[in-house]
Each structure stands twice: as C-alpha cells, then as structure tokens.
Amino acid sequence: MSVYDRARRHAWFMAGALVIAILFVLVVERFFGHSTIAFGIAIVGLVAGNTRMSTFNCPKCGKNLFFRGIFVVPWPNRTCGKCGTELAPPSD
C-alpha cells in the first residue's frame, strides 16, 4: 500500500473520529447539560487519533503529505510539494 493510500485512509479515519466526537459532545450535553469535560475528552481523543499524521512523509525527501507550506490540510498531497515525487499509485 502506498504512502498516499495510507494517508488517505487516515484522513477518512479522522473524519469519522470527528463525527463521533461531535456526537459524543451532543449526547452528553443533551442528557447531562453543558459539560466542558465532555468537550475536553473529545478534543483529547481527536489529538490522540491524529498523532499518526506525522508519519505520512514523502519517501524521497521526507516532506509531510498533509502540510502545504505552514498550513495543515485535512487531505494528503498526491504529488510531493517539495520534490515532485508522485505519491499516489497510477489509476487503472
């Protein structure tokens, strides 16, 4: 599996984790009232789930697939922004 495919899979995982975190906060708020603890738990869970993001780097130059300059985006690059290496496998 290519680094792009693994990074794409991580992006979908984080999208699902975000939906679950939002639903968790909404359910806690509905049944127990406003809770900053529930929000904190959701944020810690999202940060913990996203720690893998730093492992998706270009195999040639090491640039992270999720960084565009100083900005972090939710979807990985198909082509390395630094060295131009094609990171996604060719489409059939």
Backbone as JSON, one array per atom type, in Angstrom:
{
  "sequence": "MSVYDRARRHAWFMAGALVIAILFVLVVERFFGHSTIAFGIAIVGLVAGNTRMSTFNCPKCGKNLFFRGIFVVPWPNRTCGKCGTELAPPSD",
  "N": [[0.84, -1.17, 0.0], [0.59, 2.19, -0.87], [2.17, 5.23, 0.39], [0.51, 7.4, 0.06], [-2.04, 6.18, -0.09], [-2.23, 5.11, 2.5], [-2.19, 7.5, 3.95], [-4.5, 8.71, 2.98], [-6.38, 6.93, 3.96], [-6.06, 7.44, 6.68], [-7.0, 10.07, 6.73], [-9.74, 9.68, 6.22], [-10.34, 8.16, 8.48], [-9.95, 10.09, 10.47], [-11.99, 11.86, 9.78], [-14.23, 10.34, 10.41], [-13.73, 10.04, 13.16], [-14.03, 12.67, 13.98], [-16.77, 13.08, 13.54], [-17.81, 11.25, 15.41], [-16.8, 12.38, 17.78], [-18.16, 14.84, 17.83], [-20.82, 13.92, 18.01], [-20.64, 12.62, 20.49], [-20.22, 14.79, 22.27], [-22.62, 16.17, 21.84], [-24.55, 14.29, 22.74], [-23.83, 13.98, 25.46], [-24.29, 16.61, 26.29], [-27.02, 16.79, 25.84], [-28.16, 14.93, 27.64], [-26.95, 15.44, 30.16], [-26.54, 18.13, 30.42], [-24.67, 21.19, 29.82], [-21.24, 20.56, 29.37], [-17.94, 21.01, 29.92], [-16.07, 19.11, 30.33], [-16.79, 16.9, 28.74], [-16.33, 18.04, 26.23], [-13.58, 18.47, 26.44], [-12.69, 15.81, 26.62], [-13.4, 14.91, 24.08], [-11.73, 16.53, 22.47], [-9.15, 15.72, 23.34], [-9.26, 13.05, 22.53], [-9.41, 13.38, 19.71], [-6.94, 14.63, 19.18], [-5.2, 12.62, 20.06], [-5.91, 10.59, 18.25], [-4.97, 11.7, 15.92], [-2.23, 11.64, 15.98], [-0.79, 9.96, 14.36], [-0.54, 11.3, 11.98], [1.9, 12.58, 11.55], [3.55, 10.64, 10.52], [3.24, 10.21, 7.84], [5.05, 10.7, 5.33], [6.92, 11.93, 2.48], [8.65, 9.48, 0.64], [11.09, 10.09, -0.59], [12.05, 12.79, 0.04], [11.06, 13.4, 2.56], [9.05, 15.23, 3.25], [6.0, 16.08, 4.8], [2.81, 14.76, 3.91], [0.46, 16.07, 4.53], [0.97, 18.74, 4.95], [0.92, 22.01, 3.63], [3.02, 24.19, 2.88], [3.11, 26.32, 5.57], [0.7, 25.55, 6.5], [-1.68, 23.12, 7.64], [-3.59, 20.68, 6.13], [-6.69, 18.84, 5.65], [-6.53, 16.76, 3.77], [-4.33, 14.52, 2.05], [-1.44, 15.25, -0.09], [-1.21, 14.28, -3.53], [1.01, 14.47, -5.04], [4.32, 15.15, -4.14], [4.99, 18.22, -2.62], [7.49, 19.29, -2.42], [9.63, 17.81, -3.71], [8.38, 16.78, -5.95], [7.71, 14.11, -6.34], [5.6, 11.47, -7.39], [3.08, 10.37, -5.39], [0.75, 8.94, -5.21], [-0.56, 5.85, -6.39], [-0.64, 4.93, -9.89], [-3.73, 5.39, -11.65], [-6.02, 2.83, -12.61]],
  "CA": [[0.0, 0.0, 0.0], [1.42, 3.39, -0.98], [2.08, 6.19, 1.49], [-0.69, 8.21, -0.19], [-3.21, 5.38, 0.29], [-2.29, 5.07, 3.96], [-2.55, 8.85, 4.42], [-5.91, 8.89, 2.65], [-7.13, 6.13, 4.93], [-6.0, 8.2, 7.93], [-7.9, 11.23, 6.59], [-11.11, 9.18, 6.41], [-10.44, 7.79, 9.89], [-10.11, 11.32, 11.26], [-13.32, 12.4, 9.5], [-15.13, 9.55, 11.25], [-13.47, 10.37, 14.56], [-14.63, 13.98, 14.22], [-18.23, 12.88, 13.66], [-18.05, 10.59, 16.69], [-16.53, 13.35, 18.85], [-19.28, 15.79, 17.86], [-21.99, 13.21, 18.54], [-20.4, 12.39, 21.91], [-20.47, 16.04, 22.98], [-24.06, 16.46, 21.75], [-25.28, 13.36, 23.6], [-23.56, 14.35, 26.85], [-24.96, 17.87, 26.55], [-28.47, 16.55, 25.85], [-28.58, 14.18, 28.83], [-26.38, 15.91, 31.41], [-26.34, 19.57, 30.39], [-23.4, 21.66, 29.27], [-20.09, 19.95, 30.05], [-16.63, 21.25, 29.31], [-15.32, 17.86, 30.45], [-17.07, 16.12, 27.53], [-15.62, 18.7, 25.15], [-12.17, 18.18, 26.64], [-12.47, 14.4, 26.27], [-13.47, 14.83, 22.62], [-10.51, 17.14, 21.91], [-8.01, 14.82, 23.63], [-9.42, 11.9, 21.64], [-9.05, 13.78, 18.35], [-5.49, 14.84, 19.13], [-4.57, 11.29, 20.17], [-6.14, 9.88, 17.0], [-4.26, 12.34, 14.82], [-0.77, 11.57, 16.17], [-0.19, 9.22, 13.23], [-0.37, 12.18, 10.83], [3.31, 12.94, 11.34], [4.29, 9.51, 9.93], [2.98, 10.12, 6.4], [6.05, 11.57, 4.7], [7.43, 11.55, 1.16], [9.77, 8.55, 0.81], [12.35, 10.64, -1.11], [12.57, 13.98, 0.72], [10.59, 13.43, 3.94], [8.02, 16.24, 3.49], [4.73, 15.5, 5.22], [1.78, 14.84, 2.88], [-0.66, 16.9, 4.96], [1.39, 20.13, 5.09], [1.07, 22.86, 2.45], [3.75, 25.33, 3.45], [2.95, 26.34, 7.03], [-0.66, 25.14, 6.8], [-2.03, 21.7, 7.67], [-4.88, 20.48, 5.48], [-7.23, 17.53, 6.02], [-6.37, 15.72, 2.74], [-2.92, 14.45, 1.66], [-0.99, 15.55, -1.46], [-0.92, 13.16, -4.43], [2.36, 14.73, -5.51], [5.09, 15.85, -3.12], [5.14, 19.63, -2.9], [8.9, 19.7, -2.34], [10.49, 17.18, -4.72], [7.58, 16.42, -7.12], [7.5, 12.67, -6.45], [4.21, 11.03, -7.46], [2.86, 9.56, -4.19], [-0.42, 8.08, -5.42], [-0.33, 4.88, -7.46], [-1.38, 5.29, -11.11], [-5.11, 4.87, -11.74], [-6.19, 1.78, -13.65]],
  "C": [[0.9, 1.25, 0.0], [1.22, 4.32, 0.21], [0.85, 7.08, 1.3], [-1.95, 7.46, 0.23], [-3.35, 5.3, 1.81], [-2.69, 6.43, 4.54], [-4.02, 9.14, 4.13], [-6.81, 8.12, 3.62], [-7.17, 6.82, 6.29], [-6.94, 9.4, 7.88], [-9.36, 10.8, 6.78], [-11.35, 8.76, 7.85], [-10.69, 9.02, 10.75], [-11.46, 11.98, 10.99], [-14.36, 11.66, 10.34], [-14.97, 9.86, 12.73], [-14.07, 11.73, 14.92], [-16.14, 13.88, 14.39], [-18.57, 12.25, 15.0], [-17.84, 11.55, 17.85], [-17.67, 14.36, 18.96], [-20.53, 15.14, 18.44], [-21.85, 12.96, 20.04], [-20.72, 13.65, 22.72], [-21.95, 16.37, 22.97], [-24.89, 15.56, 22.68], [-25.08, 13.71, 25.07], [-24.31, 15.64, 27.2], [-26.48, 17.68, 26.64], [-28.92, 15.89, 27.16], [-28.09, 14.76, 30.15], [-26.2, 17.43, 31.47], [-24.95, 19.91, 29.87], [-22.23, 21.09, 30.08], [-18.81, 20.26, 29.29], [-15.76, 20.0, 29.41], [-15.53, 17.0, 29.21], [-16.34, 16.72, 26.33], [-14.13, 18.42, 25.23], [-11.82, 16.75, 26.25], [-12.47, 14.24, 24.75], [-12.2, 15.4, 21.98], [-9.3, 16.25, 22.13], [-8.08, 13.59, 22.74], [-9.03, 12.21, 20.2], [-7.54, 14.0, 18.21], [-4.76, 13.5, 19.19], [-4.73, 10.5, 18.86], [-5.32, 10.43, 15.84], [-2.74, 12.29, 14.97], [-0.08, 10.84, 15.02], [0.09, 10.12, 12.03], [1.09, 12.49, 10.53], [4.12, 11.81, 10.71], [4.11, 9.4, 8.43], [3.85, 11.13, 5.67], [6.46, 11.02, 3.34], [8.62, 10.61, 1.35], [11.11, 9.11, 0.31], [12.89, 11.78, -0.26], [12.09, 14.13, 2.17], [9.54, 14.48, 4.25], [6.7, 15.56, 3.8], [3.66, 15.75, 4.16], [0.64, 15.79, 3.24], [-0.29, 18.39, 5.09], [1.49, 20.8, 3.73], [1.73, 24.15, 2.95], [3.64, 25.26, 4.96], [1.57, 25.85, 7.46], [-0.82, 23.62, 6.78], [-3.42, 21.58, 7.07], [-5.38, 19.07, 5.77], [-7.05, 16.43, 4.98], [-4.93, 15.71, 2.25], [-2.67, 14.84, 0.2], [-0.82, 14.27, -2.25], [0.51, 13.24, -4.94], [3.1, 15.53, -4.45], [5.29, 17.31, -3.54], [6.58, 20.11, -2.89], [9.72, 19.13, -3.49], [9.72, 16.73, -5.97], [7.36, 14.94, -7.31], [6.02, 12.35, -6.47], [3.98, 10.04, -6.32], [1.68, 8.62, -4.33], [-0.1, 7.08, -6.54], [-1.14, 5.29, -8.69], [-2.77, 4.64, -11.13], [-5.19, 3.84, -12.85], [-7.18, 2.19, -14.67]]
}
